[in-house]
């Protein structure tokens, strides 16, 4: 573990998680300091470090500095970090997702996107020679911290739910159980007659 200047820590462009709501984290950090170090890797250009996990914590720290939320900002100018060696990009992104899946509350549609991305990453690693004995769905479930049966439900919604209805699910206006039930129904009438 080492302390790194915040100006040398950069977001990972592969992070697709929401980092906008950090007020709760700001309050916690102001009261107790940063309890969990970030995980970063060298950026490769000698300019600094790229975040693997800890985007919301870093955003909170930067807000404290930028908005002068502490009387003394000096303690927040450096951040404790675990530094990992530059590794395989696919494995690194998988680590980012695993770290976030354990700590974030995602909507069903966001979880579905995460499942798709993890599946792509694992098949990419398999193509590079990594061995995955057993069912790939079990590895995806483990990486996303959900059950294999939930993945099956999400896959059914993704492939069978008609697009006009799926928009409601994607926007968070339809519960997963409703979307799943509707995805099992084969609708032959034009969907414009369907009222939701």
N, C-alpha and C positions, 0 to 999 in steps of 0.2 A: 504494500500500500504506500502511495506517495501523494503529496499535496501538489496540485497543478493550478497555475493561474487560470481563472475563469476565461480570460481573453484567449487562451490557447486551447479551449475545449469547444468542439464544433458538433452540431447535430449530424446525425446519420441520415443521408438522403433516402435510405431504405425504410426509415421509420414511418409507418402509416397510421400510427395511433394519435389520437387527439391529445394535444398538450396545452389546450387553451384554458382549462379550469385548474388553476394551481393555488387559489386563495387559501384552501385548507392546508396545503403544504407550506405556504409562506408563513402562516401563523405558527405551525409546528416548528419550522426551522428557526424562526425568530425567538421562540421560547426555549427550544432544546438544542439548537444547532442541527447539523445534518447527521442523522442517525445511521443511514446506510450509504456507504461510499458509492460513487458511480463506477461502472465498468467501462473502460475505454481501451482503444488501441492507437498506436502511433499512426498519424495520417499518411505517412510515407513520403511526404514532401518536406519533412523537417519543420513544418509550420506549427504543428500542435498535435492534438489528439481527437479522434472521432468517437462519439459515444456509442457503445454497444447497448447498455441499459442504463436508464436514469435520465431520460429526456425531460420528464416533468420536474424532477428534482433540480436539474440544471436550469430549466426555464424559471423556476421559483427563485433560485439564487440570483439569476440575472435580473429579475424583476426587483428584488430587494436592492440590488446595486443601482439599477437604472432609475428607480423611483425614490431612492434614498429613504427606504422604509426603516432603516436602523440608524440610531444616533451615531454609532461607530460601525462603518461598513468594512473596516479592515479585516475582521474575522471571516467575512464572506468573499474576499477577493481571491482566495485559493480554496480548492475543493479536494477533499480526500478521494482518491481514485484507486481502483485496482487496475493495473495496466496489463493487458494481454498482448502477447506478440502478434504481429500481423499474421493472420491465418487464411484459410480458404474462405472466400467471400460467401459461398453458400452456407458453410458451417457458421460463419459469423452472423449471418442474417437469421439463421435458425436459433442461435443463442439469444438474439434480440427478441424474437417472438416468444421463446420460452420464458424469458425474464418478464415480459409484459403479460403473458397469458396467466401467470401466477398471481399478478398483483392488480389487474384491471377488471372492472365489470364492463363487459361488452354487450351490446345488443345482439340479438340472434343473427341479424344480417351481417354485423361486423365479425362475429364468430365465424360465419360462413366464409367471408373473405379471407380470414386468417387461416382457416382449414385449407382453402384452395392454394394459398401461398405456401403453406407448410408442405402440402402434397407435392407441389412443383419443386420445392427445394430438396425434398427427400428423393424424388426421382432423379433430380440432377446429381445428387451425391451418389445414388446407385449407379448412374451412368459413369461416374468417375471411379467406380470400383468399391465403394463402401458396401458392406454386406448387411442386408436386413432380413434375417431369417424370420419366417412367419408372415402374418398379414400386414401389409403396409398401413391399413386403416388403424391398426393398434398403435403403430409408431406415431401416426398423425395425431391420434387421440391423446397420447401421452404428451407430445410436444405442446398441444393446445390446452392441456389440463381439462379435458372433457371426456365423456364416454364414447366408445365406438358406436353405440346405438344412436347417440345424438348426432354423430357425423352422418349416419345413414339417413336420419330424418332431414338434416340440412341438405344432403345431396338430393333427396326426393323433392324437396321444395325447389331447389335450384333447377332441376331438370324437368319437373312436371307442372309446376305452377304457371299458369298462363301469364304472359307478360303484363297485360292490363291490370291484373290483380297483384302481381309480384311487386309493382311499384309501391303499393301500400305497405307491404312487408319490408322492402328496402328502406323506406322512409321511417320505419319504426311505428307506423300507425296500425299495424296488424300483428297480433300475438303469434308467436311461432306455432302454437297448437292449432290455431285457426288456419294458418297458412298450410300446415301439414295436412289437415283434413281436406282442405280445398284442393291440394295437389293430388289427392287420391281419387278425386272425382273427374271423370272425363266429360267435359262440357261440350255438347254438340251444337247447342244453340249459339247464335252470335252473342259475344260477350257484352254488347251494348245493352242487352236486356237485364244484365246482372246488376243488382243493386247492393252496394256494400254500405 
